[in-house]
Amino acid sequence: MSERTDADLQAFLDESLPAAQMAEIEAELRDDTDLHQRLATLRGQQDAGMHGLGAIWRRHRISCLSREELGQFLLGVMDEQAAEYVRFHVQRIGCRYCEANLEDLQGQQREAATQTATRRRKYFQTSVGHLKK
């Protein structure tokens, strides 16, 4: 069991940790009454309106990317420095919000590609009789 910082616990409350870390903290909370008490104190401070800069940053997801930026990343039209930040933010930091948006956009991209292929096939099939040899 590793020592959890208040920042870890605050991120846990904000549900902004990667799923694996969320599960680890959840398991630790079941057995560690001191950790549970620290979490309750942090939740009380949060409810009372006592926010630190880090908590505000996480809650408003200031470092997160827009769907438009994530779409540019998927299309490969983003400059390399920005693309490196996307990879760092999603893969290294493990931002669940941006990862979910990226997966959704990838699903839409796959769906659009399938619809395009189907449409092209139908156009070809309906125009075969109109083509001259």
C-alpha positions in Angstrom: 0.0 0.0 0.0 1.5 3.3 -1.0 1.2 6.6 0.9 -1.6 8.6 -0.7 -1.3 12.4 -0.9 -4.2 14.8 -0.4 -3.9 15.6 -4.2 -4.4 11.8 -4.9 -7.5 11.7 -2.7 -8.8 15.0 -4.2 -8.4 13.6 -7.7 -10.1 10.4 -6.5 -13.1 12.5 -5.3 -13.1 14.4 -8.7 -13.0 11.0 -10.5 -10.0 12.3 -12.5 -7.6 9.4 -12.0 -7.0 6.6 -14.4 -9.3 3.6 -13.7 -6.5 1.5 -12.2 -5.5 4.1 -9.7 -9.2 4.7 -8.8 -9.6 0.9 -8.1 -6.4 0.9 -6.0 -7.6 3.7 -3.8 -11.0 2.2 -3.5 -9.5 -1.1 -2.3 -7.2 0.8 0.2 -10.2 2.7 1.6 -12.0 -0.6 2.5 -9.2 -1.5 5.0 -7.6 1.8 6.0 -9.8 3.8 8.4 -7.2 6.6 8.6 -7.3 7.0 4.8 -11.1 6.9 4.9 -11.1 9.7 7.5 -8.7 11.8 5.4 -11.0 11.4 2.4 -14.0 12.4 4.5 -12.1 15.5 5.7 -11.2 16.5 2.1 -14.8 15.9 1.0 -16.0 18.2 3.9 -13.6 20.9 2.8 -14.7 20.6 -0.8 -18.4 20.8 0.2 -17.6 23.9 2.4 -16.1 25.6 -0.5 -12.4 25.4 0.5 -10.6 24.8 -2.8 -7.0 24.9 -3.6 -5.5 25.8 -7.0 -4.9 22.1 -7.9 -8.5 21.2 -7.0 -9.9 24.0 -9.2 -7.5 23.0 -12.0 -8.7 19.4 -11.9 -12.4 20.1 -11.4 -12.5 22.4 -14.4 -10.2 20.2 -16.4 -8.1 23.2 -17.5 -5.4 20.9 -19.1 -7.9 18.9 -21.0 -8.3 19.2 -24.8 -11.5 20.1 -26.7 -13.2 17.6 -29.0 -12.0 19.7 -31.9 -8.4 19.4 -30.8 -8.8 15.6 -30.3 -10.3 15.3 -33.7 -7.4 17.2 -35.2 -5.1 14.7 -33.5 -7.0 11.7 -34.9 -6.9 13.2 -38.4 -3.1 13.8 -38.1 -3.4 17.5 -38.9 -2.1 18.7 -35.5 1.4 20.0 -35.3 3.9 17.6 -33.6 4.3 19.5 -30.4 0.5 19.6 -29.8 0.2 15.9 -30.8 2.9 15.0 -28.3 0.9 16.8 -25.6 -2.2 14.8 -26.5 -0.2 11.6 -26.2 1.2 12.7 -22.9 -2.1 13.8 -21.5 -4.1 10.7 -22.5 -1.5 7.9 -22.3 0.9 9.1 -19.6 -1.3 11.2 -17.3 -4.3 8.9 -18.0 -7.0 11.6 -18.3 -10.2 9.6 -18.3 -12.3 12.5 -19.8 -10.0 13.0 -22.8 -9.6 9.2 -23.3 -13.4 8.8 -23.4 -13.7 11.7 -25.9 -10.9 10.2 -28.0 -12.6 6.8 -28.0 -15.9 8.3 -29.0 -14.4 10.3 -31.8 -12.6 7.1 -33.0 -15.9 5.3 -33.0 -17.5 8.0 -35.0 -14.6 8.0 -37.5 -14.9 4.2 -37.9 -18.7 4.5 -38.4 -18.3 7.2 -41.0 -15.8 5.1 -42.9 -18.2 2.2 -42.9 -21.0 4.4 -44.1 -18.9 5.8 -46.9 -17.8 2.4 -48.1 -21.5 1.2 -48.1 -22.6 4.3 -50.0 -19.9 3.9 -52.6 -20.8 0.2 -53.1 -24.5 1.1 -53.6 -23.6 3.9 -56.1 -21.5 1.5 -58.0 -24.2 -1.2 -58.0 -26.9 1.1 -59.2 -24.9 2.7 -61.9 -23.4 -0.5 -63.4 -26.3 -0.9 -65.9 -25.8 2.7 -67.1 -22.1 2.3 -68.0 -21.2 1.6 -71.6 -18.7 -0.9 -72.6 
